[in-house]
């Protein structure tokens, strides 16, 4: 099942104070980026935030679950918690601060055009 567009719009609206936040469709769900870092996945209208020590301290007793089969466990943030924008923004900021900067993508080598006979 895909995410509903209103779910993505609501989360982005709640997180606008976080700064550079965006979502892109990927893997049958959406990937949530903060400052260019992958901080969460949205799968089947559920928010899975990457597990970090700071995030764990912020959440307290939270539920961890994989976003999809074979994925590492992430914090499953209930839809009830989405309404607290300040709490949600803090979780995303803390998580992003603990993640490494994305690696620069390597330029793809250009293929030589075949010469005309």
C-alpha positions as CSV (number, residue, x, y, z in Angstrom):
1,X,0.0,0.0,0.0
2,X,1.4,3.4,-0.9
3,X,1.4,6.5,1.3
4,X,-1.5,8.9,1.1
5,X,-0.4,12.3,-0.3
6,X,-2.1,14.0,2.7
7,X,0.1,12.0,5.1
8,X,3.3,13.3,3.4
9,X,1.9,16.8,3.3
10,X,1.0,16.8,7.0
11,X,4.4,15.5,8.1
12,X,6.2,18.1,6.0
13,X,3.9,20.8,7.4
14,X,4.6,19.7,11.0
15,X,8.3,19.6,10.3
16,X,8.7,22.9,8.4
17,X,10.4,24.5,11.5
18,X,13.2,21.8,11.3
19,X,14.8,23.6,8.4
20,X,15.8,21.9,5.2
21,X,13.3,19.0,5.2
22,X,12.0,17.1,2.1
23,X,10.4,13.8,1.2
24,X,11.0,11.8,-2.0
25,X,9.2,8.6,-3.1
26,X,11.4,5.6,-2.8
27,X,11.2,1.9,-2.1
28,X,7.4,1.9,-2.3
29,X,7.2,4.5,0.4
30,X,8.9,7.9,1.0
31,X,12.3,8.8,2.3
32,X,12.4,11.8,4.6
33,X,15.5,14.0,4.4
34,X,16.8,16.7,6.9
35,X,19.7,18.7,5.8
36,X,20.4,16.2,3.0
37,X,20.5,13.2,5.5
38,X,18.1,10.3,5.4
39,X,16.4,10.6,8.8
40,X,13.2,8.6,8.4
41,X,11.1,6.5,6.1
42,X,7.3,6.8,5.7
43,X,5.9,3.4,4.7
44,X,2.2,2.6,4.6
45,X,1.4,5.9,6.4
46,X,3.7,5.0,9.3
47,X,6.7,7.1,10.3
48,X,10.0,5.2,11.0
49,X,12.8,7.4,12.3
50,X,16.3,6.2,12.2
51,X,17.5,4.9,15.6
52,X,20.2,7.1,17.3
53,X,21.2,7.4,20.9
54,X,19.9,11.0,21.0
55,X,16.6,10.0,19.5
56,X,16.3,7.2,22.0
57,X,16.9,9.7,24.9
58,X,14.2,12.0,23.4
59,X,11.6,9.3,22.8
60,X,12.1,7.4,26.0
61,X,10.2,4.2,25.9
62,X,9.4,3.8,22.3
63,X,8.6,1.1,19.9
64,X,11.3,-0.1,17.5
65,X,10.3,-1.9,14.3
66,X,11.7,-2.3,10.8
67,X,10.1,-0.2,8.1
68,X,10.2,-3.2,5.7
69,X,11.4,-6.8,5.8
70,X,15.1,-6.9,6.2
71,X,15.5,-3.3,7.3
72,X,17.2,-2.2,10.5
73,X,14.8,-1.4,13.4
74,X,13.8,2.2,13.5
75,X,11.7,4.2,16.0
76,X,8.0,3.8,15.0
77,X,6.5,7.1,15.8
78,X,2.7,6.9,16.3
79,X,0.4,9.2,14.4
80,X,-0.8,10.6,17.8
81,X,2.7,12.0,18.3
82,X,2.7,13.7,14.9
83,X,0.4,16.4,16.2
84,X,3.1,17.7,18.6
85,X,5.2,19.6,16.0
86,X,7.8,20.8,18.6
87,X,8.4,17.3,19.8
88,X,8.6,15.9,16.3
89,X,10.9,18.6,15.1
90,X,13.2,18.0,18.0
91,X,13.3,14.3,17.3
92,X,14.3,14.9,13.7
93,X,16.9,17.6,14.6
94,X,18.5,15.3,17.2
95,X,18.5,12.4,14.7
96,X,20.0,14.4,11.9
97,X,22.7,15.9,14.2
98,X,23.9,12.4,15.0
99,X,24.0,11.0,11.4
100,X,27.0,11.4,9.1
101,X,26.9,13.8,6.2
102,X,25.9,12.1,3.0
103,X,28.8,11.0,0.8
104,X,29.2,13.0,-2.4
105,X,28.0,11.1,-5.4
106,X,30.6,10.0,-7.9
107,X,30.2,11.4,-11.4
108,X,29.3,8.7,-13.8
109,X,32.0,8.1,-16.4
110,X,31.0,9.2,-19.9
111,X,30.9,6.4,-22.4
112,X,32.8,7.1,-25.6
113,X,30.5,7.4,-28.6
114,X,31.2,4.8,-31.3
115,X,33.1,6.3,-34.2
116,X,31.4,6.4,-37.5
117,X,32.9,4.0,-40.2
